[in-house]
Amino acid sequence: MPKNTWKGQWDLVAISALVLLAFSIAFGGASRNHALRLALVELASLPLLVLAARRLILSGLWREHLFSLGLLAAIVAIPLIQLIPLPAAVWTSLPGRDQMVLALELAGLEPGWVPLSLTPDRTWGSVLALVPPAALFLAMLSLSHLHRQRLAQFYIAAAIAGILLGAAQLASHGLYLWDWGEAGQIRGFFANRNHLASSLLIVLPFAVIFGAATLRQRDQRTAALWFGALFAGLVVVALAAIRSRAGITLFAPVMLISLLAAWIAAGRGRPGTGLLVMIGSIGAALTAVAVLALPPVLARFDTEGAPEVRLERWPLVAETAQTYLPLGSGIGSFDAVYRSVEPLEELDGSFFNQAHNDYLETWLEAGWLGIGVILAFLVWYARRCWSAWKSPPSREGDLQRAASIGILLLHSAGDYPLRTITLAVVFAMCCGLLELARRTDQAH
């Protein structure tokens, strides 16, 4: 097929990706009680899924990404396997099914065919929730560099809109898109302030690196450089106002690595005025926060806060996960499983609906298969990071290094960012950008 016949399809894929990203930001900022809004995001992802998959197949690009596509297939396959009906002789012998068998016996019912998952409805929901990030990942593999850069820039604009919405929420104690959570918090488009903080940390390296790249290109238009510097300072102030422990803790490593990537984007030369301006804006913002808002920020790290609660409950989650090994209790079943083992002394007005540790929760819900997929992902991530960071300064390399920083694996160790569809979609965007480091590496 001649190359120019793809022009309309490329445009259509880019438009569909932009629509999906917009829908995910507007309707995907919660991890629970959002079935209708999540359905809108899933429906918006279907055209992109078809168009991007068709493009990859007809162009043959899929052959360049066999490992990552196989990894994506494995992620989708785990919940689908857990939904396959099993005969009574099989599922009753699985670990952790004793209470189900006992309940049927007390009710005088004969065990029938049931799936491996203890909560099939939530497992089905998890399968459908994988469609938007999968669609955007496929799209990133087939879009042009210009379109990929435009999507990243759109997300930067959305992050600024989220900060402005958060400022309005702080001032009015209203304008929340989600009904739960404390009034007066800054949550932007999200239901959880930790996830708003994560979204800012994901987009921070893109803004900083885009600005620094103008120094390498000797671009006379310095708007991008000044924007990157101002945006970095804005993120510092926003994180202090949001008061997310995870966001504040992760800011330093994300910012330091972003500045290293910015130095590479600027040409790996002696740091010039542009980079010093960027560092100065960050320092000024940190100074302002220290002078005006340090006590409230430090109060969030009080030893009597929430982190100790989740740390105290992780051993019970790990012990429960052992009960359901090797196959797990089913994707999406954490809430039901934990409620069945929660000690009476822990029952109060709050509830522990997530493990606040994606790795631990995956171990409980998906068993050793889930851990295997995580390990395979870490291998993929390490290899692609190596390719991205050793490549010379270039527009493609800038995007890839920014994406490698934006994949916040550490936040998943103390929270559940990827259970929120907005962050799952942006995570997929970063993964798609980083996967292209393989192509860049081969080109050199």
BELURUR-V358513 format. One record per helix or strand of 3 or more residues. SS is the DSSP state (H for helix, E for strand). FROM is the first residue (numbers start at 1). TO is the last residue. Records with the same first field share a line. If there is no record, write none. Layout:
BEGIN
SS: FROM-TO + FROM-TO
END
This chain:
BEGIN
H: 3-27 + 35-59 + 61-82 + 88-91 + 98-107 + 120-142 + 145-172 + 193-216 + 223-242 + 245-265 + 273-292 + 294-299 + 306-324 + 334-341 + 344-346 + 358-390 + 395-406 + 411-413 + 417-419 + 421-435 + 437-443
END
